Each structure stands twice: as structure tokens, then as C-alpha cells.
Amino acid sequence: KIILGMGMQFTWPFGRGLAVAIAWIFPNWRRIMQVVSAPCILAPVLIYFFPESPRWLIAKGRISEARSILAAGAKRNKKEISEEDIKLKQPKASNQRKGTVLDIMKYPKLRLKTLIMYFNWFSSSFMLYGIALNWQGLTG
């Protein structure tokens, strides 16, 4: 979880680097816009090929659909399991109060990790912002 959470912080600088690479390969601004916008055209089409989240289906009471998606995933992973062997039940509704952002700060480990992530996000965004403002001065 930690590696995945910290790895998500690299998407912003990676996207900036990818934008620079695309601008270097395609110097015409119209071509850059076409290349950058291409994934947006594919997304509505691809949405019909991805299965719905079993967790969401279970929460909505669609247990049989969740069971069939889990069985298909097991089959893709070369695991022999029948759809009838998958036991799922809808969770009970909880009357507990909803958590807030301040609840994160109650636990020392979680507080430390959260503050480190905030600092990493702030410092990387601030550096990229500074580079973006002064990019012409970096050309030499």
C-alpha cells in the first residue's frame, strides 16, 4: 500500500515529462493537442470493456453479477473455482458516524505518513511551478 500510495505521487512529474517529450516529437501545437486528447476519445469506448467493481456491485446488492466477475477473474488467473463456490453476502448497513479528515491525525503513524505525502506533493508541485515560470531562462 505504501509503495502504491507513494507511486501515485509520481504521476504529476511523469505527466509533465511526457508533455515535454510529446512537444519535442510534435513541434506543431495542433498536433500536440491531438496527441494529448486521443486518450479522452478512447476512454468512453473502453468503459464498456472493463468489468464493474465487484466491491461496488456487492454494496449495491448485485451479488450474482459480482460473483460472475470474480469467477471470470479467477479463470483469467488460471484458478479453478466455480461460481457457486464463491460465497458473498451484502454487508450490513452501519450506523457509525462518518470519518473526517481530522480523524487521520489521531494516529501517529498515519499522521506522519500523511504529512510526508503532503510535503512531497507541495514541494514537487512548487518546483514544477517554478520551472514552468522560468523555463525560458533554463535554455542557456
N, C-alpha and C positions, 0 to 999 in steps of 0.2 A: 504494500500500500504506500509506503513511504517513497519508494523509487518511482512508482507511477505518479504520485502526487507531485513530487519534485520534477519529474519529467514533463509534466504539463506546463511547468514554468518556462520550458524551452520553446514552446510553440510560437511565442511572440518574436523572439530574436530569429528563430528559424524562418518564420514568415517574412520578416524584413530582409533576411539574406536571400530568400527565394525571389522576392520582389526585385532586388538588385540584380540577381542573375537573369531574370526574365527581361529586365530593362537593358541589360548588356547584350543579350542574344537578339532581342527585337527592339531596335532603336526607335521605331515609329510608335508614337503614343497610341494610335488607333489599334495597332496590332497588340500592344501591351494590354489594353483594355479587353480585347477579345480573348487573349490567353488567360487573363485573370478571371474573366467572367464565365469561362467554359464550365468550371465545376458547378456553378449555380444553375446551369441549364441541365446538367446531368442529375442533380440531386432529386428533383421531383420524379424522374423516371426510376431512379434506383430505389426510391422509398417503397415501391411495390415489390421489390425482390428480396428485401430484408424482412425476416420474421419479427413479429411483435415481441416485446419483452415478456417472458413467462411470469416474471415477478409482477408486472403491471396487470397481466391477464388474471392472475390469481387474486390480486387486490380488487379487481372489478368483478370477480365471481365467475369468470370464464375458465373454469378448471379444465374442461376437456380440451380446449384449444391449447392451454399451457402444457398439458400432458403430451399432446401430439408434437408440439415444438420441441419439448425436451427429449422425446423419443427420437425425433429426427436428428437432433444434435448428437445424441449418443451413437446413433447409427453412423453419422459422419465421422465420429471419433473411433470407429471400429469397436464399439462396446455392444455386446449382445444383451439387450434388455427390451422386454416387450412393453407396450404402452400400458397394459393392465398392471404391471409390476410397479409402476411409478405411483406412489401414494402422495397425494396433495390434498390439502384442506385449506379452506379460506380462513385467514386469521380473524380472531375476534376483534371487534372494534374496541379501541382503548379509550377510556375516559380521562386519561392523564393529560396534564396541560402540555401544550406545545413548547418546545425548547426555543430559546432565543440565542442571539449571537453572544450575549454576555455569558451564557452557560458554558461556552468554550473556555472562558477564562477561569473557571472553577478548578480545573485540573491542571497541575503544574506541568506535566509532560505535554499535554495538548496545548496549553498556553504557550510554552516555549516553541513548539513546532509551528504554531500559528503565527507567532511574532516573527520567527525566522522567515517564513514564507512571505509575510507582509513586507519585511525588509528586502528580501530578494526581489520581489515584484517591483517595489518602489525604486530600488537602486538600478535595476536593469531598465525599467521604463524611463527613468530620469536620464540615464546615459544615452539611450537611444534617442530621446528627445533632444538632448544636447548635440548629438551627432547630426540629427536631422536639421537642426537650426544652423549648424556651421559646416555642412557638408561641402560647400564650395571652397572653404578655407583649407580643407584636407587634401585638395588636389595638388598642392605644392606650388 
